[in-house]
Amino acid sequence: MSDRALLDNYFESRPELLDEAVKYAQRFKMQWNDLANLDNCFPEKKEFVLDLIKRYIGYMPDRSLCLKHEPFLRAAAAYGEKGLITQDQELDEIDFHLKQIRNADIQTGGWNWNRAFSSEDYARYDSYLPHLKVQARERLIFLTGIEPEVENSLEAELFLRDCFTMEEFYPTMPVGSIADYKAATILFYRSEFFRAGQEASDNLLLIGWHYEVVKLKQTDPDIFKEPQS
């Protein structure tokens, strides 16, 4: 197929859409140097780090987004285990790189590209898989404990509607799946972005830590109280 035919048939004769698609695809290219670095960097920590990513980000982003951060995560875990760095240093390093992966996933997935909603966006919110609209919103509210503004939750809700069309994910399944955690991440990230800006959303608490804090508050509420003077 010629470049002209490709542009006409798949990108509505709009070169900017083709350029955006190429840039998006390039973001996910794995680099051979990154793979070589991983083979030589604390290979015994490979599974530990992958589990760390899934546990605290809440899901596994595209592996290409993780590659350049995995050596640092493995090193932090190994040095911490050997006592070469303090526990605080280990946790700070791990937290930094996990947030970098989470933020890259948000940006490459396009979850925070739309920052000025139009009437077309709200029309899409009402018309896209409309039979799943209520179920997606109610699930998100149950999962996060908040009733968000549509501006903050639109992308997360549409993501859940998409997930409901997949065989392995359905509206009545127990809350706590990978799709749930990704939807909650999208909502919290966008809410923080609109509230306080890019830097604040990039430094937002990871979803895994968020739910551990929630669980801790439920089991031992006194732990977060200010000490009496």
CYANA upper distance limits for C-alpha pairs under 8 A (distance plus 0.5 A):
  1 MET  CA      5 ALA  CA      6.69
  1 MET  CA      6 LEU  CA      6.90
  2 SER  CA      6 LEU  CA      6.65
  3 ASP  CA      7 LEU  CA      6.62
  4 ARG  CA      8 ASP  CA      6.66
  5 ALA  CA      9 ASN  CA      6.30
  6 LEU  CA     10 TYR  CA      6.29
  6 LEU  CA     11 PHE  CA      7.72
  7 LEU  CA     11 PHE  CA      5.53
  7 LEU  CA     12 GLU  CA      7.08
  7 LEU  CA     13 SER  CA      5.55
  7 LEU  CA     14 ARG  CA      7.32
  7 LEU  CA     15 PRO  CA      7.32
  7 LEU  CA     18 LEU  CA      7.44
  8 ASP  CA     12 GLU  CA      5.82
  8 ASP  CA     13 SER  CA      4.87
  8 ASP  CA     14 ARG  CA      8.27
  9 ASN  CA     13 SER  CA      7.99
 11 PHE  CA     15 PRO  CA      7.81
 11 PHE  CA     17 LEU  CA      6.43
 11 PHE  CA     18 LEU  CA      6.60
 14 ARG  CA     18 LEU  CA      7.53
 15 PRO  CA     19 ASP  CA      6.73
 16 GLU  CA     20 GLU  CA      6.66
 17 LEU  CA     21 ALA  CA      6.72
 18 LEU  CA     22 VAL  CA      6.75
 19 ASP  CA     23 LYS  CA      6.73
 20 GLU  CA     24 TYR  CA      6.59
 21 ALA  CA     25 ALA  CA      6.73
 22 VAL  CA     26 GLN  CA      6.68
 23 LYS  CA     27 ARG  CA      6.94
 24 TYR  CA     28 PHE  CA      7.82
 24 TYR  CA    108 THR  CA      7.21
 25 ALA  CA     29 LYS  CA      7.58
 27 ARG  CA    108 THR  CA      7.55
 28 PHE  CA     62 ASP  CA      7.98
 28 PHE  CA     64 SER  CA      5.98
 28 PHE  CA     65 LEU  CA      7.39
 29 LYS  CA     64 SER  CA      6.96
 30 MET  CA     34 ASP  CA      7.88
 30 MET  CA     35 LEU  CA      8.27
 30 MET  CA     64 SER  CA      5.76
 30 MET  CA     67 LEU  CA      8.36
 31 GLN  CA     35 LEU  CA      7.14
 32 TRP  CA     36 ALA  CA      6.69
 33 ASN  CA     37 ASN  CA      6.61
 34 ASP  CA     38 LEU  CA      6.85
 34 ASP  CA     67 LEU  CA      6.59
 34 ASP  CA     68 LYS  CA      6.61
 35 LEU  CA     39 ASP  CA      6.98
 35 LEU  CA     67 LEU  CA      7.68
 36 ALA  CA     40 ASN  CA      7.21
 37 ASN  CA     41 CYS  CA      6.67
 37 ASN  CA     71 PRO  CA      7.74
 38 LEU  CA     42 PHE  CA      8.36
 38 LEU  CA     43 PRO  CA      7.68
 38 LEU  CA     67 LEU  CA      8.10
 38 LEU  CA     70 GLU  CA      7.69
 38 LEU  CA     71 PRO  CA      6.55
 39 ASP  CA     43 PRO  CA      6.72
 41 CYS  CA     71 PRO  CA      6.39
 41 CYS  CA     74 ARG  CA      7.70
 41 CYS  CA     75 ALA  CA      7.91
 42 PHE  CA     46 LYS  CA      7.80
 42 PHE  CA     71 PRO  CA      8.18
 42 PHE  CA     74 ARG  CA      6.60
 42 PHE  CA     75 ALA  CA      7.22
 42 PHE  CA     78 ALA  CA      7.81
 45 LYS  CA     49 VAL  CA      6.60
 45 LYS  CA     74 ARG  CA      6.02
 45 LYS  CA     77 ALA  CA      7.91
 45 LYS  CA     78 ALA  CA      7.76
 46 LYS  CA     50 LEU  CA      6.85
 46 LYS  CA     74 ARG  CA      7.42
 47 GLU  CA     51 ASP  CA      6.59
 48 PHE  CA     52 LEU  CA      6.64
 49 VAL  CA     53 ILE  CA      6.72
 49 VAL  CA     70 GLU  CA      7.59
 49 VAL  CA     73 LEU  CA      7.00
 49 VAL  CA     74 ARG  CA      6.74
 50 LEU  CA     54 LYS  CA      6.87
 51 ASP  CA     55 ARG  CA      6.44
 52 LEU  CA     56 TYR  CA      6.59
 53 ILE  CA     57 ILE  CA      6.10
 53 ILE  CA     58 GLY  CA      7.93
 53 ILE  CA     59 TYR  CA      7.84
 53 ILE  CA     60 MET  CA      7.08
 53 ILE  CA     98 LEU  CA      7.10
 54 LYS  CA     58 GLY  CA      5.61
 54 LYS  CA     59 TYR  CA      5.10
 54 LYS  CA     60 MET  CA      5.56
 55 ARG  CA     59 TYR  CA      7.50
 55 ARG  CA    208 GLY  CA      6.46
 56 TYR  CA     98 LEU  CA      8.20
 56 TYR  CA    206 LEU  CA      6.58
 56 TYR  CA    207 ILE  CA      6.62
 56 TYR  CA    208 GLY  CA      4.36
 56 TYR  CA    209 TRP  CA      6.71
 57 ILE  CA     98 LEU  CA      7.45
 57 ILE  CA     99 LYS  CA      8.41
 57 ILE  CA    102 ARG  CA      6.91
 57 ILE  CA    206 LEU  CA      6.36
 57 ILE  CA    207 ILE  CA      6.26
 57 ILE  CA    208 GLY  CA      6.35
 58 GLY  CA    178 ILE  CA      6.83
 58 GLY  CA    181 TYR  CA      5.84
 58 GLY  CA    182 LYS  CA      7.19
 58 GLY  CA    207 ILE  CA      6.63
 58 GLY  CA    208 GLY  CA      6.22
 59 TYR  CA    178 ILE  CA      5.66
 59 TYR  CA    179 ALA  CA      8.14
 59 TYR  CA    181 TYR  CA      7.29
 59 TYR  CA    182 LYS  CA      7.05
 61 PRO  CA     65 LEU  CA      7.38
 61 PRO  CA     66 CYS  CA      7.90
 61 PRO  CA    101 ILE  CA      8.14
 61 PRO  CA    102 ARG  CA      8.06
 61 PRO  CA    105 ASP  CA      6.74
 62 ASP  CA     66 CYS  CA      7.66
 62 ASP  CA    105 ASP  CA      8.06
 63 ARG  CA     67 LEU  CA      6.83
 65 LEU  CA    101 ILE  CA      6.61
 65 LEU  CA    104 ALA  CA      7.21
 65 LEU  CA    105 ASP  CA      7.53
 66 CYS  CA     70 GLU  CA      6.54
 66 CYS  CA    101 ILE  CA      6.43
 67 LEU  CA     71 PRO  CA      8.14
 68 LYS  CA     72 PHE  CA      8.47
 69 HIS  CA     73 LEU  CA      6.84
 69 HIS  CA     97 HIS  CA      6.48
 69 HIS  CA     98 LEU  CA      8.44
 69 HIS  CA    101 ILE  CA      8.00
 70 GLU  CA     74 ARG  CA      6.50
 71 PRO  CA     75 ALA  CA      6.55
 72 PHE  CA     76 ALA  CA      6.56
 72 PHE  CA     93 GLU  CA      8.29
 72 PHE  CA     94 ILE  CA      8.42
 72 PHE  CA     97 HIS  CA      8.11
 73 LEU  CA     77 ALA  CA      6.74
 73 LEU  CA     93 GLU  CA      7.77
 73 LEU  CA     94 ILE  CA      6.18
 73 LEU  CA     97 HIS  CA      7.50
 74 ARG  CA     78 ALA  CA      6.61
 75 ALA  CA     79 TYR  CA      6.40
 76 ALA  CA     80 GLY  CA      6.39
 76 ALA  CA     85 ILE  CA      8.50
 76 ALA  CA     90 GLU  CA      5.82
 76 ALA  CA     93 GLU  CA      7.06
 76 ALA  CA     94 ILE  CA      7.29
 77 ALA  CA     81 GLU  CA      6.62
 77 ALA  CA     90 GLU  CA      7.17
 78 ALA  CA     82 LYS  CA      6.83
 79 TYR  CA     83 GLY  CA      6.60
 79 TYR  CA     84 LEU  CA      5.52
 79 TYR  CA     85 ILE  CA      6.39
 79 TYR  CA     90 GLU  CA      8.24
 80 GLY  CA     84 LEU  CA      6.48
 80 GLY  CA     85 ILE  CA      5.80
 80 GLY  CA     86 THR  CA      6.89
 80 GLY  CA     87 GLN  CA      6.75
 80 GLY  CA     90 GLU  CA      6.20
 85 ILE  CA     89 GLN  CA      6.60
 85 ILE  CA     90 GLU  CA      7.02
 86 THR  CA     90 GLU  CA      6.75
 87 GLN  CA     91 LEU  CA      6.64
 88 ASP  CA     92 ASP  CA      6.51
 89 GLN  CA     93 GLU  CA      6.64
 90 GLU  CA     94 ILE  CA      6.69
 91 LEU  CA     95 ASP  CA      6.40
 92 ASP  CA     96 PHE  CA      6.56
 93 GLU  CA     97 HIS  CA      6.91
 94 ILE  CA     98 LEU  CA      6.59
 95 ASP  CA     99 LYS  CA      6.62
 96 PHE  CA    100 GLN  CA      6.86
 97 HIS  CA    101 ILE  CA      6.84
 98 LEU  CA    102 ARG  CA      6.68
 98 LEU  CA    206 LEU  CA      8.44
 99 LYS  CA    103 ASN  CA      6.44
 99 LYS  CA    202 ASP  CA      7.57
 99 LYS  CA    203 ASN  CA      7.50
 99 LYS  CA    204 LEU  CA      8.49
 99 LYS  CA    206 LEU  CA      7.32
100 GLN  CA    104 ALA  CA      6.60
100 GLN  CA    202 ASP  CA      8.38
101 ILE  CA    105 ASP  CA      6.72
102 ARG  CA    106 ILE  CA      6.84
103 ASN  CA    107 GLN  CA      6.74
103 ASN  CA    202 ASP  CA      6.58
104 ALA  CA    108 THR  CA      6.41
105 ASP  CA    109 GLY  CA      6.24
106 ILE  CA    110 GLY  CA      6.83
106 ILE  CA    111 TRP  CA      5.87
106 ILE  CA    112 ASN  CA      7.07
106 ILE  CA    186 ILE  CA      7.62
107 GLN  CA    111 TRP  CA      6.76
107 GLN  CA    112 ASN  CA      6.74
107 GLN  CA    113 TRP  CA      7.69
110 GLY  CA    114 ASN  CA      8.35
111 TRP  CA    155 GLU  CA      6.88
111 TRP  CA    186 ILE  CA      7.12
112 ASN  CA    190 ARG  CA      7.03
117 PHE  CA    121 ASP  CA      6.43
117 PHE  CA    122 TYR  CA      8.05
117 PHE  CA    151 GLU  CA      7.53
118 SER  CA    122 TYR  CA      7.26
119 SER  CA    123 ALA  CA      6.64
120 GLU  CA    124 ARG  CA      6.63
121 ASP  CA    125 TYR  CA      6.73
122 TYR  CA    126 ASP  CA      6.89
123 ALA  CA    127 SER  CA      6.56
124 ARG  CA    128 TYR  CA      6.01
125 TYR  CA    154 LEU  CA      7.21
125 TYR  CA    158 LEU  CA      7.80
126 ASP  CA    130 PRO  CA      6.65
126 ASP  CA    133 LYS  CA      8.04
128 TYR  CA    158 LEU  CA      8.08
129 LEU  CA    133 LYS  CA      7.39
129 LEU  CA    161 ARG  CA      7.24
132 LEU  CA    136 ALA  CA      6.57
132 LEU  CA    161 ARG  CA      6.34
132 LEU  CA    164 PHE  CA      8.18
133 LYS  CA    137 ARG  CA      6.85
133 LYS  CA    157 GLU  CA      8.14
133 LYS  CA    161 ARG  CA      7.46
134 VAL  CA    138 GLU  CA      6.52
135 GLN  CA    139 ARG  CA      6.53
135 GLN  CA    171 PRO  CA      6.99
136 ALA  CA    140 LEU  CA      6.74
136 ALA  CA    157 GLU  CA      6.10
136 ALA  CA    158 LEU  CA      8.25
136 ALA  CA    160 LEU  CA      6.23
136 ALA  CA    161 ARG  CA      6.41
136 ALA  CA    171 PRO  CA      8.00
137 ARG  CA    141 ILE  CA      6.70
137 ARG  CA    157 GLU  CA      6.45
138 GLU  CA    142 PHE  CA      6.63
139 ARG  CA    143 LEU  CA      6.54
139 ARG  CA    171 PRO  CA      8.48
139 ARG  CA    175 VAL  CA      8.11
140 LEU  CA    144 THR  CA      6.59
140 LEU  CA    157 GLU  CA      7.73
140 LEU  CA    180 ASP  CA      8.09
140 LEU  CA    183 ALA  CA      7.91
140 LEU  CA    184 ALA  CA      7.43
141 ILE  CA    145 GLY  CA      5.89
141 ILE  CA    146 ILE  CA      5.86
141 ILE  CA    147 GLU  CA      5.99
141 ILE  CA    148 PRO  CA      8.09
142 PHE  CA    146 ILE  CA      8.10
143 LEU  CA    175 VAL  CA      7.44
143 LEU  CA    176 GLY  CA      8.39
143 LEU  CA    180 ASP  CA      7.93
143 LEU  CA    184 ALA  CA      7.76
144 THR  CA    184 ALA  CA      7.05
148 PRO  CA    152 ASN  CA      6.94
148 PRO  CA    153 SER  CA      6.67
149 GLU  CA    153 SER  CA      6.87
150 VAL  CA    154 LEU  CA      5.72
152 ASN  CA    187 LEU  CA      6.49
152 ASN  CA    190 ARG  CA      6.03
152 ASN  CA    191 SER  CA      5.71
152 ASN  CA    194 PHE  CA      8.18
153 SER  CA    157 GLU  CA      6.44
153 SER  CA    186 ILE  CA      8.24
153 SER  CA    187 LEU  CA      5.72
153 SER  CA    190 ARG  CA      8.15
153 SER  CA    191 SER  CA      8.36
154 LEU  CA    158 LEU  CA      6.64
155 GLU  CA    159 PHE  CA      6.58
155 GLU  CA    186 ILE  CA      7.74
155 GLU  CA    187 LEU  CA      8.14
156 ALA  CA    160 LEU  CA      6.81
156 ALA  CA    183 ALA  CA      5.24
156 ALA  CA    184 ALA  CA      7.58
156 ALA  CA    186 ILE  CA      6.14
156 ALA  CA    187 LEU  CA      6.26
157 GLU  CA    161 ARG  CA      6.77
157 GLU  CA    183 ALA  CA      7.70
158 LEU  CA    162 ASP  CA      6.76
159 PHE  CA    163 CYS  CA      6.82
159 PHE  CA    183 ALA  CA      7.25
160 LEU  CA    164 PHE  CA      6.68
160 LEU  CA    179 ALA  CA      7.59
160 LEU  CA    180 ASP  CA      8.04
160 LEU  CA    183 ALA  CA      7.16
161 ARG  CA    165 THR  CA      7.38
162 ASP  CA    166 MET  CA      7.81
163 CYS  CA    169 PHE  CA      6.65
163 CYS  CA    170 TYR  CA      8.04
163 CYS  CA    179 ALA  CA      7.58
164 PHE  CA    169 PHE  CA      5.99
164 PHE  CA    170 TYR  CA      5.33
164 PHE  CA    171 PRO  CA      6.57
165 THR  CA    169 PHE  CA      7.86
165 THR  CA    170 TYR  CA      7.76
166 MET  CA    170 TYR  CA      7.75
169 PHE  CA    173 MET  CA      7.56
175 VAL  CA    180 ASP  CA      7.28
176 GLY  CA    180 ASP  CA      6.33
176 GLY  CA    181 TYR  CA      7.34
177 SER  CA    181 TYR  CA      7.04
178 ILE  CA    182 LYS  CA      6.78
179 ALA  CA    183 ALA  CA      6.63
180 ASP  CA    184 ALA  CA      6.68
181 TYR  CA    185 THR  CA      6.57
181 TYR  CA    207 ILE  CA      7.60
182 LYS  CA    186 ILE  CA      6.75
183 ALA  CA    187 LEU  CA      6.78
184 ALA  CA    188 PHE  CA      6.57
184 ALA  CA    207 ILE  CA      8.16
185 THR  CA    189 TYR  CA      6.39
185 THR  CA    206 LEU  CA      8.49
185 THR  CA    207 ILE  CA      6.75
186 ILE  CA    190 ARG  CA      6.59
187 LEU  CA    191 SER  CA      6.49
188 PHE  CA    192 GLU  CA      6.62
189 TYR  CA    193 PHE  CA      6.63
189 TYR  CA    201 SER  CA      5.84
189 TYR  CA    202 ASP  CA      8.14
189 TYR  CA    204 LEU  CA      7.44
190 ARG  CA    194 PHE  CA      6.72
190 ARG  CA    201 SER  CA      7.75
191 SER  CA    195 ARG  CA      6.61
192 GLU  CA    196 ALA  CA      6.28
192 GLU  CA    197 GLY  CA      7.36
192 GLU  CA    200 ALA  CA      7.09
192 GLU  CA    201 SER  CA      5.60
192 GLU  CA    204 LEU  CA      8.03
193 PHE  CA    197 GLY  CA      4.90
193 PHE  CA    198 GLN  CA      5.94
193 PHE  CA    200 ALA  CA      7.19
193 PHE  CA    201 SER  CA      5.51
196 ALA  CA    200 ALA  CA      6.34
196 ALA  CA    201 SER  CA      7.89
197 GLY  CA    201 SER  CA      6.94
198 GLN  CA    202 ASP  CA      6.57
199 GLU  CA    203 ASN  CA      6.80
200 ALA  CA    204 LEU  CA      6.67
205 LEU  CA    209 TRP  CA      7.05
205 LEU  CA    210 HIS  CA      6.76
206 LEU  CA    210 HIS  CA      6.65
207 ILE  CA    211 TYR  CA      6.81
208 GLY  CA    212 GLU  CA      6.81
209 TRP  CA    213 VAL  CA      6.67
210 HIS  CA    214 VAL  CA      6.82
211 TYR  CA    215 LYS  CA      6.53
212 GLU  CA    216 LEU  CA      6.59
213 VAL  CA    217 LYS  CA      6.62
214 VAL  CA    218 GLN  CA      6.85
215 LYS  CA    219 THR  CA      6.79
216 LEU  CA    220 ASP  CA      6.20
216 LEU  CA    221 PRO  CA      7.60
217 LYS  CA    221 PRO  CA      4.93
217 LYS  CA    222 ASP  CA      8.23
217 LYS  CA    223 ILE  CA      7.89
217 LYS  CA    224 PHE  CA      7.86
221 PRO  CA    225 LYS  CA      8.05
